[in-house]
Amino acid sequence: MRNKLFYISFLFFFASVTISFGQSRRQLEKKRKKLNKEIEKVNTLLFKTSKEKSNALDDLKDINQKITVRERLIETIELETKEISKEIKENEKKLDKYNLELTNLKADYADMVFKSYKSKSQQSKTMFLLSSKSFYQAYKRIKYMEQYKDYRKKQGEEIVAKTKLIEKFNDSLFQKKKAKELLIIEEEKQKNHIEGDKKDQEQIVSKIKKQETKYKNQLQQKIKEEKIVANKLDKVIREAIAKANKAKKGKAKKNELLLNAEEKSLKANFEQNKGKLPWPVNGLVTRKFGVQPHPTFKGININSTGLHIRGKKGDNAKSVFNGKVLAIQLLSKGRKAVLVQHGSYITAYNNLKDIYVNKGDGIKTGDTLGKIFTDKVTGKTDLVFVLFKNTERLDPSDWIEDK
């Protein structure tokens, strides 16, 4: 019983240490793997696309993103390394304690075996029994000898069990130390990569400074064009809402979709899937939602109406949820947008070259909507994914799944 209790308590400790440290380390390990995948995407989608000529501002944005991801990876590796160090230290302390207990246990056992040897002859056992003053005393002495034999056996089993568990602890320590060594190697590797990236960054910044006026003008022109597209899309949505409401009975609030029972159900399902929607294209976010200061030019802000997601040449945009095509809009330079209604929510897929759906079509999750435009000059294949609740823009990153 004592041996069993020891074994259970040891396993409980071993499990509790693993859980208390492991939960945090598992999260860090998951984050590290995710960041490694992101770096792979950065290298593939930002630095391996064929382009006729490069733009220094775009190149700087790409290298900045690469450095940022690597810095986040290094930070995660450092945190994970610290967690492993804590585990190793705690395990070593506990291992010392169990090794001391095992040493004492072996010493007690050796002493007991030695004493048993001195009085182990059959004659001494017989004399011990025959010297009993009564039958009851003889019976008690027989029981004592049996208990003594059982105790020796249990002590031997306890020594074996504790030895095996210590071996298991040693194996665990070896694995943890090996994992720590590999993380240190990976961290050094990432630091070397960052040194190279920062040299490239310095060269690009130097190039931009030499022609600052030219690049500022290019940036402001691009911001102006994006604003025109955003305003055009807002107008399309307002008109589409007004037209959809006109075809239904009932009174709707201004710029809010009037929903029937089926659309209300769809709206509720869409909301229940917040944070779990699939990506409209398997790619890399190159620009987040919202107003952001430009990383190079102070005083210039970029207002991102949605997520800019970089894909590969030939990629298609796919619907993130069931719905129907609310509108198809021609944007500037022959590019197009598809708007899909999901109850009160509308997803917009901008910067498409070819469209595969028609207005009013029923759409299922994952349905292909159109081919994303690839710029021949820059080699970029960028989908601009915008999310609305009626006419209010929302941050799509809150709604799509975290890969």
C-alpha positions in Angstrom: 0.0 0.0 0.0 2.8 2.4 0.9 4.6 1.6 -2.3 1.4 2.2 -4.3 0.8 5.5 -2.5 4.4 6.6 -3.2 4.0 5.7 -6.9 0.7 7.6 -7.2 2.0 10.7 -5.4 5.1 10.7 -7.6 3.1 10.5 -10.8 0.8 13.2 -9.5 3.7 15.5 -8.9 5.2 14.7 -12.3 1.9 15.4 -14.0 1.3 18.6 -12.0 4.7 20.0 -12.9 4.2 19.2 -16.6 0.7 20.8 -16.6 1.7 24.0 -14.6 4.7 24.6 -16.8 3.4 22.9 -19.9 0.3 25.0 -20.5 2.3 28.1 -20.9 5.1 26.4 -22.9 2.6 24.7 -25.2 1.1 28.1 -26.0 4.6 29.4 -26.7 5.5 26.4 -28.8 2.3 26.8 -30.8 3.0 30.5 -31.3 6.6 29.8 -32.4 5.4 27.3 -35.0 2.9 29.8 -36.3 5.5 32.5 -36.6 7.8 30.1 -38.5 5.0 29.5 -41.0 4.5 33.2 -41.3 8.2 33.7 -42.1 7.9 31.0 -44.8 4.9 32.9 -46.3 6.8 36.2 -46.1 9.7 34.7 -48.0 7.5 33.1 -50.5 4.8 35.8 -51.1 6.9 38.9 -50.6 10.3 38.1 -51.8 9.9 35.3 -54.5 7.3 37.0 -56.7 8.5 37.9 -60.2 8.3 41.7 -60.9 9.3 43.9 -63.8 10.6 46.6 -61.4 10.5 47.3 -57.7 9.2 50.2 -55.7 11.4 51.2 -52.8 8.4 52.0 -50.5 6.9 48.6 -51.1 10.3 46.9 -50.7 10.8 48.7 -47.4 7.3 47.7 -46.1 8.1 44.1 -47.0 11.5 44.0 -45.3 10.0 45.8 -42.3 7.3 43.1 -42.0 9.9 40.4 -42.3 12.0 41.9 -39.5 9.0 42.4 -37.3 8.0 38.7 -37.6 11.5 37.6 -36.9 11.7 39.8 -33.8 8.4 38.4 -32.5 9.8 34.9 -33.2 13.0 35.6 -31.2 11.0 37.0 -28.3 8.8 33.9 -28.3 11.9 31.6 -28.4 13.4 33.5 -25.4 10.2 33.1 -23.4 10.0 29.4 -24.3 13.6 28.9 -23.3 13.0 30.6 -19.9 10.0 28.3 -19.3 12.1 25.2 -20.1 14.8 26.5 -17.8 12.2 26.7 -15.0 11.1 23.2 -15.7 14.7 21.9 -15.6 15.5 23.7 -12.3 12.3 22.4 -10.6 12.8 18.8 -11.9 16.5 18.8 -10.8 15.5 19.9 -7.3 12.9 17.2 -7.1 15.3 14.7 -8.5 17.9 15.5 -5.8 15.2 14.9 -3.2 14.2 11.5 -4.7 17.8 10.4 -5.1 18.4 11.2 -1.4 15.3 9.2 -0.4 16.4 6.3 -2.6 19.9 6.4 -0.9 18.3 6.2 2.5 15.9 3.5 1.5 18.8 1.4 0.2 20.8 1.9 3.4 17.8 0.9 5.5 17.2 -2.2 3.3 20.9 -3.2 3.5 20.9 -2.9 7.3 17.7 -5.0 7.5 19.2 -7.7 5.2 22.4 -7.8 7.3 20.5 -8.2 10.6 18.3 -10.8 8.9 21.4 -12.7 7.8 22.8 -12.9 11.3 19.6 -14.6 12.5 18.5 -16.4 9.4 19.3 -20.0 10.3 16.3 -22.3 10.6 17.6 -23.3 14.0 17.4 -19.7 15.4 13.8 -19.4 13.9 12.8 -22.7 15.5 14.3 -21.7 18.8 12.6 -18.4 18.6 9.2 -20.2 18.2 10.0 -23.0 20.8 11.0 -20.4 23.4 7.4 -19.0 23.4 5.7 -19.2 26.7 2.3 -19.9 25.3 0.6 -21.0 22.1 -0.7 -17.4 21.6 2.8 -16.0 21.8 4.1 -18.6 19.3 1.2 -17.6 17.0 2.1 -13.9 17.3 5.8 -14.7 16.6 4.8 -16.6 13.4 2.7 -13.5 12.3 5.7 -11.2 13.1 8.1 -13.3 11.0 5.6 -13.2 8.1 5.1 -9.4 8.4 8.8 -9.0 8.5 9.2 -11.0 5.3 6.5 -9.0 3.6 8.0 -5.7 4.7 11.4 -6.7 3.2 9.6 -7.6 -0.1 7.7 -4.3 -0.2 10.9 -2.4 0.6 12.6 -4.1 -2.3 9.7 -3.3 -4.6 9.7 0.3 -3.5 13.4 0.6 -4.3 12.8 -0.8 -7.8 9.8 1.5 -8.4 11.6 4.6 -7.2 14.7 3.7 -9.3 12.5 3.4 -12.5 10.7 6.7 -11.8 14.1 8.4 -11.3 15.2 7.0 -14.6 12.0 8.5 -16.2 12.8 11.8 -14.6 16.3 11.7 -16.0 15.0 11.0 -19.5 12.6 13.9 -19.1 15.4 16.2 -18.1 17.6 15.1 -21.0 14.7 15.8 -23.4 14.1 19.3 -21.9 17.8 20.2 -22.1 18.0 19.0 -25.7 14.9 21.1 -26.5 16.5 24.1 -24.9 19.7 23.6 -26.9 17.7 23.5 -30.1 15.8 26.7 -29.2 19.1 28.5 -28.5 20.4 27.4 -31.9 17.2 28.6 -33.6 17.4 31.9 -31.8 21.0 32.5 -33.0 19.9 31.6 -36.5 17.1 34.2 -36.5 19.4 36.9 -35.1 21.8 36.3 -38.0 18.9 36.6 -40.5 17.8 39.9 -38.9 21.3 41.3 -39.2 21.2 40.7 -43.0 17.6 42.0 -43.2 18.6 45.2 -41.4 21.4 45.8 -43.8 18.9 45.6 -46.7 16.6 47.9 -44.8 19.3 50.5 -44.4 20.0 50.4 -48.2 16.3 50.9 -49.0 15.9 53.8 -46.5 19.0 55.5 -48.0 17.5 55.1 -51.5 14.2 56.6 -50.4 15.8 59.6 -48.6 17.7 60.5 -51.8 14.3 60.7 -53.7 12.0 61.6 -50.8 9.8 64.0 -52.8 9.2 61.5 -55.5 8.2 58.7 -53.1 6.0 61.0 -51.0 4.1 62.0 -54.1 3.7 58.4 -55.1 2.4 57.5 -51.7 -0.1 60.4 -51.5 -1.4 59.5 -55.0 -1.9 55.9 -53.9 -3.7 57.1 -50.7 -5.9 59.3 -52.9 -6.8 56.4 -55.2 -7.6 54.1 -52.3 -9.9 56.8 -50.8 -11.8 57.1 -54.1 -12.3 53.3 -54.2 -13.4 53.2 -50.6 -16.0 56.0 -51.2 -17.2 54.3 -54.3 -17.7 51.1 -52.4 -19.5 52.9 -49.6 -21.9 54.4 -52.2 -22.5 51.0 -53.8 -23.4 49.5 -50.5 -25.8 52.3 -49.5 -27.5 52.0 -52.9 -27.7 48.2 -52.7 -29.2 48.4 -49.2 -31.8 51.0 -50.4 -32.7 48.8 -53.4 -32.9 45.6 -51.3 -35.2 47.3 -48.7 -37.5 48.8 -51.4 -38.3 45.3 -52.7 -39.5 44.2 -49.2 -42.4 45.2 -47.0 -41.7 47.0 -43.8 -39.9 50.0 -42.5 -36.2 50.0 -42.3 -33.8 52.4 -40.6 -31.6 54.5 -42.8 -28.6 52.5 -44.3 -29.7 49.3 -42.5 -30.8 46.1 -44.3 -34.4 45.0 -43.7 -34.2 41.3 -43.0 -36.7 38.5 -43.5 -36.8 35.4 -41.2 -34.2 33.5 -43.3 -31.8 36.5 -43.4 -32.2 37.0 -39.6 -31.2 33.4 -39.1 -28.2 33.8 -41.4 -27.2 36.9 -39.5 -27.3 35.0 -36.2 -25.2 32.1 -37.7 -22.7 34.6 -39.1 -22.3 36.2 -35.6 -21.9 32.8 -34.0 -19.0 32.1 -36.2 -17.0 35.2 -35.2 -13.3 34.3 -35.1 -13.9 31.0 -37.0 -14.6 32.2 -40.5 -12.2 30.8 -43.2 -9.8 33.1 -45.0 -11.0 34.4 -48.4 -7.6 33.4 -49.8 -4.7 31.5 -48.2 -2.1 34.2 -47.9 -0.4 36.7 -45.7 -1.8 39.9 -44.3 0.4 42.8 -45.5 -1.8 45.6 -44.2 -4.1 45.5 -41.2 -7.4 47.2 -40.7 -7.7 50.9 -39.5 -5.7 54.1 -39.5 -1.9 53.5 -39.2 1.0 55.9 -39.3 3.3 55.4 -42.3 6.5 53.8 -41.2 8.7 56.0 -43.2 7.1 59.4 -43.6 6.0 61.1 -40.4 2.7 62.9 -40.5 1.2 60.6 -43.2 -1.4 58.1 -42.1 -2.8 55.2 -44.1 -6.4 54.3 -43.6 -6.9 50.6 -44.4 -10.6 49.9 -45.0 -10.0 46.1 -44.6 -7.3 43.5 -44.7 -4.8 43.4 -47.6 -4.0 39.8 -48.1 -1.1 38.7 -50.4 -1.7 35.5 -52.3 0.0 33.8 -55.2 -0.5 34.5 -58.9 -3.7 32.7 -60.1 -5.3 32.6 -56.6 -9.1 33.0 -56.4 -11.1 34.8 -53.8 -13.6 32.6 -51.9 -16.6 33.4 -49.8 -16.1 33.2 -46.1 -19.8 32.3 -45.4 -23.1 31.5 -46.8 -25.0 34.3 -48.4 -26.0 35.9 -51.7 -24.3 38.3 -54.1 -25.6 41.7 -53.2 -23.6 43.6 -55.9 -20.8 43.5 -58.4 -18.8 46.7 -58.8 -16.3 47.9 -61.4 -13.5 49.7 -59.7 -10.6 51.7 -61.1 -8.2 50.3 -63.8 -10.7 47.6 -64.7 -10.6 45.8 -61.4 -13.7 44.6 -59.8 -15.3 43.8 -56.4 -17.9 41.3 -55.3 -20.2 42.1 -52.4 -21.8 39.2 -50.6 -24.7 39.7 -48.1 -24.9 37.5 -44.9 -28.0 38.9 -43.2 -27.0 42.4 -41.9 -23.3 41.7 -42.7 -21.6 42.3 -46.1 -18.2 41.0 -47.1 -16.5 42.8 -50.0 -13.7 41.1 -52.1 -11.8 43.9 -53.9 -9.1 43.8 -56.6 -10.5 41.0 -58.7 -9.7 40.4 -62.3 -12.3 37.9 -63.4 -15.8 37.4 -61.7 -17.4 33.9 -61.6 -20.7 34.9 -60.0 -23.7 37.1 -60.8 -25.8 39.5 -58.7 -28.4 37.6 -56.8 -26.6 34.2 -56.8 -26.8 32.1 -53.7 -23.4 31.5 -52.2 -22.0 28.8 -49.9 -18.9 29.0 -47.7 -15.8 28.4 -49.8 -17.5 29.2 -53.1 -15.1 30.8 -55.7 -16.1 34.4 -56.4 -13.4 35.5 -58.8 -9.7 35.5 -59.7 -7.5 38.0 -57.8 -5.7 40.6 -60.0 -1.9 40.2 -60.3 0.0 43.4 -61.0 2.5 42.7 -63.8 4.9 45.4 -62.7 5.1 44.6 -59.0 4.2 40.9 -59.2 1.7 41.4 -56.3 -1.5 39.4 -56.0 -3.4 41.3 -53.3 -7.0 40.8 -52.2 -8.6 43.6 -50.2 -11.1 42.0 -47.9 -13.6 44.4 -46.3 -16.3 43.6 -43.8 -19.4 45.7 -43.1 -22.3 45.5 -40.7 -24.8 47.4 -42.9 -22.7 50.4 -43.7 -20.3 50.3 -40.8 -16.8 48.9 -41.5 -15.6 46.2 -39.1 -12.1 44.7 -38.5 -12.1 41.4 -40.5 -9.2 40.0 -38.4 -11.7 39.7 -35.5 -13.9 37.4 -37.6 -11.6 35.1 -39.5 -9.8 32.2 -37.9 -6.4 32.6 -36.4 -4.1 30.4 -38.4 
